[in-house]
Structures are given as structure tokens and as C-alpha cells.
Amino acid sequence: MKVTPELLESARQGDRKAQYLLYKQCFPVLMSVCARYHCGEQDAVSAINLGFLKVIQSLDRYPPDAVFEAWIRRIQINVLIDEFRKNKKWRTQVSHADDLTVPSITKSLEPQWNEADLQLEAGYIERLLHRLPPVTRQVFNLFALDGFSHSEIGNLLGISDGTSKWHVNSARAQLKTWLSQVS
């Protein structure tokens, strides 16, 4: 993603066309982050809109020497964490996806991987991640995919380091079980 300084300046000045062009350029990056945390496309797009609003509001604080894509990813992750905290008190029911069936993937004795196969496999693993309980998925994504430490996750989500470790281990064990059922 290549964003020009002129586009950023125009968006910072409040030019709606520039903001729309910036939104179109940022959308795929922000969607890749939100899709990991939300099961539905509608929820992910809603989170993107919140995140992009925060990006627009924060353009004055964008450090020019920083990589823009990394900067907006960090803002989006923070928005997702804030959303999690805001809705945490309403999460009184724990949902488990243990009773869902795992679609079978046929494998030959010597698989020949091409780009389409790799995309299918990535899509399959993404669907498995979405079967995890919401809090476990959130912690696993922050740890395994976004690179946060357990203490950082604990501070962000208001949980202990041990609880963060438990969620990561639980996610790994469940994913391992589901993947072993396929082979």
C-alpha cells in the first residue's frame, strides 16, 4: 500500500474526496485485521469504519517516518480491543463451537500444492479460527498473529497473564484436535 504525503495532507485538511480515496486504499489492510476478530463481514466492516474514523481523527499525530500501513493496523487493533472492553460486561454467555462438524478435506498421498490449494487451506484455517470461542479467538489472534506478549494482552483486555496463556493453549489444543480430525 503506497499512500502519498499529498493524499494524507488533503485528508488531514478535511477533503472528503481524499478521505474516500484513503479509505479505499486502507480498506484491504483493515479488513485483513478485522476479519480475524469478527465472524461476520457486516461486523468486520462496522469495525473498519470505527477504525478508519480513528485514523482520520489521528492524522495530525501520524509520524511521517513511520510506515503508514503498520500505523493504521495498530490503530485498528486498538479499536478492536476497545470494542471488546466495551462489550465485555454484556458477554454473560459463553458459546462453544464444539458441536459443529468439520468439513473434510481430501488429500492424496503426495499433495501437489499450488496457489489455489494454499488459499483454500488458509481459508479453511481461518474458518477454524472463527469456530473458537470469542475471547479465546481474541487472545489467540493478539498473541499468535499480532505479536503481543501475554502481559500486554493482560493489560489490554483486563485479564491476568495466566488467563491469556490459558486461552492461547486452549486455542492451540482445539485447533490441533480439529486439524487431526481432517487428516
C-alpha positions in Angstrom: 0.0 0.0 0.0 1.5 3.3 -1.1 -0.1 6.4 0.3 1.3 9.7 -0.9 2.0 12.6 1.5 -0.3 14.8 -0.6 -3.2 12.4 -0.1 -2.6 12.3 3.6 -2.4 16.1 3.8 -5.6 16.6 1.8 -7.4 14.0 4.1 -6.0 15.8 7.2 -7.4 19.1 5.8 -10.8 17.5 5.7 -11.1 17.0 1.9 -13.9 14.3 1.6 -12.7 13.0 -1.8 -9.2 12.5 -0.4 -10.6 10.8 2.7 -12.7 8.5 0.4 -9.6 7.6 -1.6 -7.6 6.9 1.5 -10.5 4.7 2.8 -10.4 2.7 -0.4 -6.6 2.2 -0.1 -6.8 1.3 3.6 -9.8 -1.0 3.4 -8.0 -4.2 2.4 -5.4 -3.8 5.1 -8.0 -3.0 7.8 -10.3 -5.9 6.6 -7.4 -8.3 7.0 -7.1 -7.3 10.6 -10.9 -7.2 11.3 -11.7 -10.5 9.6 -9.6 -12.3 12.2 -11.6 -10.9 15.0 -15.2 -10.9 13.6 -17.0 -13.8 12.2 -19.4 -11.8 10.0 -18.5 -9.5 7.2 -21.0 -6.9 8.4 -19.4 -6.8 11.9 -15.9 -6.6 10.3 -16.9 -3.7 8.1 -18.5 -1.9 11.0 -15.2 -2.3 13.0 -13.3 -1.0 9.9 -15.5 2.1 9.8 -14.8 2.8 13.5 -11.1 2.2 12.9 -10.9 4.4 9.9 -12.7 7.2 11.7 -10.0 7.0 14.4 -7.3 7.1 11.6 -8.8 10.3 10.2 -9.1 11.8 13.6 -5.5 10.9 14.3 -3.8 12.0 11.1 -2.3 15.1 12.9 -0.4 12.7 15.1 0.9 10.4 12.3 4.7 10.4 12.4 6.0 10.8 8.9 8.9 8.4 9.4 6.5 5.6 10.4 5.2 3.0 8.0 1.6 4.1 7.3 0.3 0.5 7.0 1.7 -0.5 10.3 0.4 2.7 11.9 -3.2 2.0 10.7 -3.0 -1.7 11.7 -2.1 -0.7 15.2 -5.0 1.8 15.4 -7.4 -0.8 14.1 -6.2 -3.4 16.7 -6.6 -0.8 19.4 -10.2 0.0 18.2 -11.0 -3.8 18.3 -9.6 -4.0 21.8 -11.7 -1.0 22.9 -14.8 -2.6 21.3 -14.0 -5.8 23.2 -13.7 -4.0 26.5 -16.9 -2.0 25.9 -18.9 -5.2 25.2 -17.2 -7.3 27.8 -19.8 -6.7 30.5 -22.5 -8.0 28.1 -20.8 -11.3 27.5 -22.5 -13.4 30.1 -23.0 -16.4 27.9 -20.0 -18.5 26.7 -20.6 -20.1 23.3 -18.6 -23.1 22.2 -18.5 -24.4 18.7 -17.5 -28.0 19.6 -20.7 -29.5 18.1 -20.0 -28.1 14.6 -18.9 -30.5 12.0 -15.5 -30.1 10.4 -15.6 -30.3 6.6 -13.5 -33.0 5.2 -10.5 -32.2 3.0 -9.3 -34.9 0.8 -5.6 -35.4 0.4 -3.7 -37.5 -2.0 -0.7 -39.5 -0.8 1.7 -36.9 -2.3 -0.1 -33.5 -2.3 0.7 -31.1 -5.1 0.3 -27.6 -3.7 -0.4 -24.7 -5.9 -1.6 -21.2 -5.1 -5.3 -22.2 -5.2 -4.6 -25.0 -2.7 -2.8 -22.7 -0.4 -5.6 -20.2 -0.5 -8.1 -23.0 0.2 -6.0 -24.1 3.2 -5.7 -20.6 4.5 -9.5 -20.1 4.2 -10.1 -23.4 6.0 -7.8 -22.4 8.9 -9.5 -19.0 9.1 -12.9 -20.8 9.4 -11.4 -22.9 12.2 -10.2 -19.8 14.0 -13.8 -18.4 13.8 -15.1 -21.5 15.5 -13.1 -20.7 18.6 -15.0 -19.0 21.5 -14.8 -15.2 21.0 -12.5 -14.4 23.9 -10.2 -17.3 23.1 -10.1 -16.2 19.4 -9.3 -12.6 20.5 -6.4 -13.6 22.8 -5.0 -16.1 20.2 -5.1 -13.5 17.4 -3.4 -10.9 19.6 -0.7 -13.4 20.7 -0.1 -15.6 17.6 -0.9 -13.2 14.7 -0.4 -9.7 16.1 2.7 -10.4 18.2 1.5 -9.1 21.6 3.0 -10.6 24.8 0.9 -12.2 27.4 1.4 -9.3 29.8 0.4 -6.8 27.0 -2.7 -8.8 26.3 -3.5 -9.0 30.0 -3.2 -5.2 30.3 -5.2 -4.5 27.1 -8.1 -6.9 27.9 -8.1 -6.7 31.7 -7.2 -10.3 32.3 -4.2 -11.9 34.0 -1.1 -13.2 32.2 -2.1 -16.7 33.2 -5.6 -16.3 31.7 -4.0 -15.1 28.5 -1.7 -18.2 28.4 -4.7 -20.4 29.1 -6.7 -19.0 26.2 -3.7 -19.4 23.8 -3.1 -23.0 24.9 -6.8 -23.8 24.7 -7.0 -22.4 21.2 -3.9 -24.4 20.1 -5.3 -27.6 21.6 -8.7 -27.1 19.9 -7.2 -26.2 16.6 -4.9 -29.3 16.8 -7.9 -31.5 17.5 -9.9 -30.1 14.6 -6.9 -30.4 12.2 -6.2 -34.0 13.3 -9.8 -35.0 12.5 -9.1 -34.0 8.9 -6.0 -36.0 8.3 
